[in-house]
Amino acid sequence: MAFSFNFDIPLSAGEANDKENTIDQIKDVDLKCLESRSTSSKIKETIEHKVSIDPLSQMENFVPETISIGSLPPLLYLNESVFEETSLDREDTEEILAKTSAQHSDLISGVYEGGLKIWECTYDLLNYIDDEGVTFKGKRVLDLGCGAGLLGILALKNGATRVDFQDYNSTVIEQLTLPNVFLNCDEEDNNSPPPSKRKAFCTSPTIPDHCGFFSGDWGSFLPFMKNKTPEPKYDIIFTSETIYNTDYYASLHCVFSDLLDESGIVYLATKSHYFGVGGGLHLFEKFVDQENLFKIKNLKEINQGLKRHVVSLTFKK
Ligand SMILES: C[S@@+](CC[C@H](N)C(=O)[O-])C[C@H]1O[C@@H](n2cnc3c(N)ncnc32)[C@H](O)[C@@H]1O
């Protein structure tokens, strides 16, 4: 059973106008107020997921898939359809597996934000990285709204010193991101050794030393990270298919502005418009322009099916 694309439902003219108008409400949000927003009971708290054991050693029937793009190293990930079929057997304190399955939905706003499948803009960004030879050696990277985590995993494999993975849902981090990182944790793992052998590879200090795993809302993620000593700063922030909901623009922008190094870069991949949800590149650009902190550059446009984009954000000098 495949999850449906709720984003593909076209908006009525009235709904489209409503969404255009929401931008005026967003601009009134005080970006300095994140601390107080984070204490609101409506915001999902951020949790840091500590890595103690190889999560694959606890999984019985996992089926790895491999994606190979150009000269990029092969990336392994858990097969989505097997994941869905076995979803009801998995640990899921948030109950998102049961809810998405029952509602046949890719997204339940504020409950499940879509991290259990790999969205097509992730592939666009991987293709862009390959085409342009983006390098990661010595870089600190944040995969924001990571889902399966392929962008962060690529950075890790290509020499990033630090990669933090963040997703709204703890189930996504525990059941998908973490296992995917472990699937890729050693080149020799690419042949998928059995769990007993894998354990030896993956208990090496590599992952706990170089990666962090976080779940929760961006509004609580930012104060959580700012409380760390030293406060993290990233050279690269990846974020794919995360600007579909205008309600989240203020907290997303705050994460960029407070956690990106002053010479860092955000790579953002997105559809032009998210039908049925209302966000998209035009509204996000408008929001960023109003905040007047970042310049946005169009890096790539993909015109097959729904129009898609890869853009960068860097601080204005
Ligand atoms: C459509 S999924 C995209 C997943 C992945 N980046 C991809 O391209 O396959 C959107 C992701 O954004 C994150 N997200 C959306 N809204 C969020 C919010 N308000 N706070 C934290 N994370 C959020 C979720 O973690 C979710 O995985």
The ligand as an SDF file (V2000), in Angstrom:
LIG
                    3D

 27 29  0  0  0  0  0  0  0  0999 V2000
    8.1560   16.2790    3.2260 C   0  0  0  0  0  0  0  0  0  0  0  0
    9.2870   15.7520    4.4560 S   0  0  0  0  0  0  0  0  0  0  0  0
   10.8250   15.7490    3.5640 C   0  0  0  0  0  0  0  0  0  0  0  0
   11.7830   14.7280    4.1030 C   0  0  0  0  0  0  0  0  0  0  0  0
   13.1570   14.7170    3.4380 C   0  0  0  0  0  0  0  0  0  0  0  0
   13.8460   15.9810    3.6280 N   0  0  0  0  0  0  0  0  0  0  0  0
   13.0720   14.3700    1.9710 C   0  0  0  0  0  0  0  0  0  0  0  0
   13.2870   15.2420    1.1110 O   0  0  0  0  0  0  0  0  0  0  0  0
   12.8440   13.1900    1.6750 O   0  0  0  0  0  0  0  0  0  0  0  0
    9.4110   17.2360    5.4080 C   0  0  0  0  0  0  0  0  0  0  0  0
   10.3740   17.1320    6.5820 C   0  0  0  0  0  0  0  0  0  0  0  0
   10.4440   18.4200    7.2080 O   0  0  0  0  0  0  0  0  0  0  0  0
   10.4380   18.2790    8.6060 C   0  0  0  0  0  0  0  0  0  0  0  0
    9.5490   19.2920    9.1950 N   0  0  0  0  0  0  0  0  0  0  0  0
    8.4920   19.8810    8.6240 C   0  0  0  0  0  0  0  0  0  0  0  0
    7.9540   20.7760    9.4450 N   0  0  0  0  0  0  0  0  0  0  0  0
    8.7040   20.7790   10.5800 C   0  0  0  0  0  0  0  0  0  0  0  0
    8.6590   21.5180   11.7990 C   0  0  0  0  0  0  0  0  0  0  0  0
    7.7410   22.4420   12.0200 N   0  0  0  0  0  0  0  0  0  0  0  0
    9.5930   21.2540   12.7300 N   0  0  0  0  0  0  0  0  0  0  0  0
   10.5300   20.3240   12.5040 C   0  0  0  0  0  0  0  0  0  0  0  0
   10.6290   19.5990   11.3820 N   0  0  0  0  0  0  0  0  0  0  0  0
    9.7310   19.8210   10.4190 C   0  0  0  0  0  0  0  0  0  0  0  0
    9.9680   16.8890    8.9390 C   0  0  0  0  0  0  0  0  0  0  0  0
   10.9350   16.3450    9.7300 O   0  0  0  0  0  0  0  0  0  0  0  0
    9.8880   16.1680    7.6120 C   0  0  0  0  0  0  0  0  0  0  0  0
   10.6900   15.0300    7.6010 O   0  0  0  0  0  0  0  0  0  0  0  0
  1  2  1  0
  2  3  1  0
  2 10  1  0
  3  4  1  0
  4  5  1  0
  5  6  1  0
  5  7  1  0
  7  8  2  0
  7  9  1  0
 10 11  1  0
 11 12  1  0
 11 26  1  0
 12 13  1  0
 13 14  1  0
 13 24  1  0
 14 15  1  0
 14 23  1  0
 15 16  2  0
 16 17  1  0
 17 18  1  0
 17 23  2  0
 18 19  1  0
 18 20  2  0
 20 21  1  0
 21 22  2  0
 22 23  1  0
 24 25  1  0
 24 26  1  0
 26 27  1  0
M  CHG  2   2   1   9  -1
M  END
$$$$
